[in-house]
């Protein structure tokens, strides 16, 4: 039984320790984003939601980090708005690592998260991230 529980929750290992006094800084956010962008949207329950909330709060409150998402360029968000948090986090990670904005890298990150999310159907979401409109049946 214990082995099964460990196998089901492998993605939660490596989650960042909570920051001192609950206040995030750039170092903690970078570590948290590295972990979070390796997990599915529905992994790790409350722990993941808390990491999401704290990283998004830090991103929103950081004056030198301005992220712009042109929704016309991200049609996936019209159909799967739950990926907006992941996109914001991936964009922030690029900025924190000093990388240029790279749409293909962002799409790869979103595809990885979608594959690891049990509540999303890969075959329905992935065409939006590959530049093709999905087939309707």
C-alpha positions as CSV (number, residue, x, y, z in Angstrom):
1,X,0.0,0.0,0.0
2,X,2.8,2.4,0.9
3,X,4.6,1.6,-2.4
4,X,1.5,2.4,-4.3
5,X,1.1,5.7,-2.6
6,X,4.7,6.7,-3.4
7,X,4.3,5.7,-7.0
8,X,1.2,7.8,-7.4
9,X,2.7,10.9,-5.9
10,X,6.3,10.8,-7.4
11,X,5.8,14.4,-8.7
12,X,5.3,15.9,-5.3
13,X,8.8,14.9,-4.2
14,X,11.2,17.7,-4.6
15,X,8.6,20.4,-3.9
16,X,10.1,23.5,-2.4
17,X,10.1,24.1,1.3
18,X,7.8,26.9,2.3
19,X,9.6,30.2,2.4
20,X,10.5,31.8,5.7
21,X,7.6,33.6,7.2
22,X,5.6,32.8,4.1
23,X,7.2,35.5,2.1
24,X,8.6,34.5,-1.3
25,X,11.7,36.0,-2.9
26,X,13.2,35.5,-6.4
27,X,15.3,32.5,-5.4
28,X,12.3,30.7,-3.8
29,X,10.1,31.5,-6.8
30,X,12.7,30.2,-9.3
31,X,13.0,26.9,-7.3
32,X,9.2,26.6,-6.9
33,X,8.7,27.2,-10.7
34,X,11.2,24.7,-11.6
35,X,9.3,22.1,-9.5
36,X,5.8,23.2,-10.5
37,X,6.5,23.2,-14.2
38,X,7.4,19.5,-14.0
39,X,4.1,18.5,-12.5
40,X,0.6,18.2,-13.8
41,X,-2.2,20.7,-13.0
42,X,-4.0,18.2,-10.8
43,X,-0.9,16.8,-9.0
44,X,0.0,17.4,-5.3
45,X,-3.4,18.9,-4.3
46,X,-3.2,21.8,-1.8
47,X,0.6,21.9,-1.9
48,X,0.6,22.7,-5.6
49,X,-2.2,25.2,-5.2
50,X,-0.3,27.0,-2.5
51,X,2.8,27.1,-4.6
52,X,0.7,28.5,-7.5
53,X,-0.8,31.2,-5.3
54,X,2.5,32.3,-3.8
55,X,4.4,32.3,-7.1
56,X,1.6,34.2,-8.9
57,X,1.4,36.7,-6.0
58,X,5.2,37.3,-6.2
59,X,5.1,37.6,-10.1
60,X,2.2,40.1,-9.9
61,X,4.0,42.2,-7.2
62,X,7.4,42.4,-8.9
63,X,7.7,45.7,-10.7
64,X,10.7,44.6,-12.9
65,X,8.7,41.6,-14.2
66,X,6.1,42.6,-16.8
67,X,4.5,39.7,-18.6
68,X,2.2,40.2,-21.6
69,X,0.0,37.5,-23.0
70,X,-1.6,38.2,-26.4
71,X,-4.6,35.8,-26.3
72,X,-4.8,35.8,-30.1
73,X,-1.4,34.1,-30.0
74,X,-2.5,31.5,-27.4
75,X,-5.7,30.0,-28.7
76,X,-5.3,27.2,-26.3
77,X,-6.3,29.6,-23.5
78,X,-9.7,30.1,-25.0
79,X,-10.5,26.4,-24.7
80,X,-8.3,25.5,-21.7
81,X,-8.1,28.6,-19.5
82,X,-6.6,26.5,-16.7
83,X,-3.3,26.6,-18.6
84,X,-3.0,30.4,-18.1
85,X,-1.3,29.9,-14.7
86,X,1.2,27.5,-16.2
87,X,1.9,29.9,-19.1
88,X,2.5,32.8,-16.7
89,X,4.8,30.7,-14.6
90,X,6.7,29.5,-17.6
91,X,7.2,33.0,-18.9
92,X,8.3,34.2,-15.4
93,X,10.8,31.3,-15.3
94,X,12.3,32.4,-18.6
95,X,12.7,35.9,-17.3
96,X,14.2,34.8,-14.0
97,X,16.7,32.7,-15.9
98,X,17.6,35.6,-18.1
99,X,16.4,33.9,-21.2
100,X,14.7,35.7,-24.2
101,X,11.0,35.0,-24.6
102,X,10.8,31.8,-26.6
103,X,7.3,30.7,-27.7
104,X,8.5,27.2,-28.7
105,X,10.0,26.6,-25.3
106,X,6.8,27.8,-23.6
107,X,4.7,25.5,-25.8
108,X,7.0,22.6,-24.9
109,X,6.5,23.4,-21.2
110,X,2.7,23.5,-21.7
111,X,2.7,20.2,-23.6
112,X,4.7,18.5,-20.7
113,X,2.3,19.8,-18.1
114,X,-0.7,18.7,-20.2
115,X,0.8,15.2,-20.6
116,X,1.1,15.0,-16.8
117,X,-2.4,16.2,-16.1
118,X,-4.9,13.4,-15.8
119,X,-7.9,15.7,-16.2
120,X,-6.9,17.0,-19.6
121,X,-7.1,14.9,-22.7
122,X,-3.8,15.1,-24.6
123,X,-5.3,14.5,-28.0
124,X,-7.7,17.4,-27.6
125,X,-5.3,20.0,-26.1
126,X,-2.0,19.3,-27.9
127,X,-3.1,20.4,-31.4
128,X,-3.6,23.9,-30.0
129,X,0.0,23.8,-28.9
130,X,1.3,22.5,-32.2
131,X,-0.3,25.2,-34.4
132,X,-3.0,23.0,-35.8
133,X,-6.7,23.3,-35.2
134,X,-8.1,20.1,-33.6
135,X,-10.4,17.9,-35.7
136,X,-14.0,18.0,-34.6
137,X,-15.9,14.8,-34.5
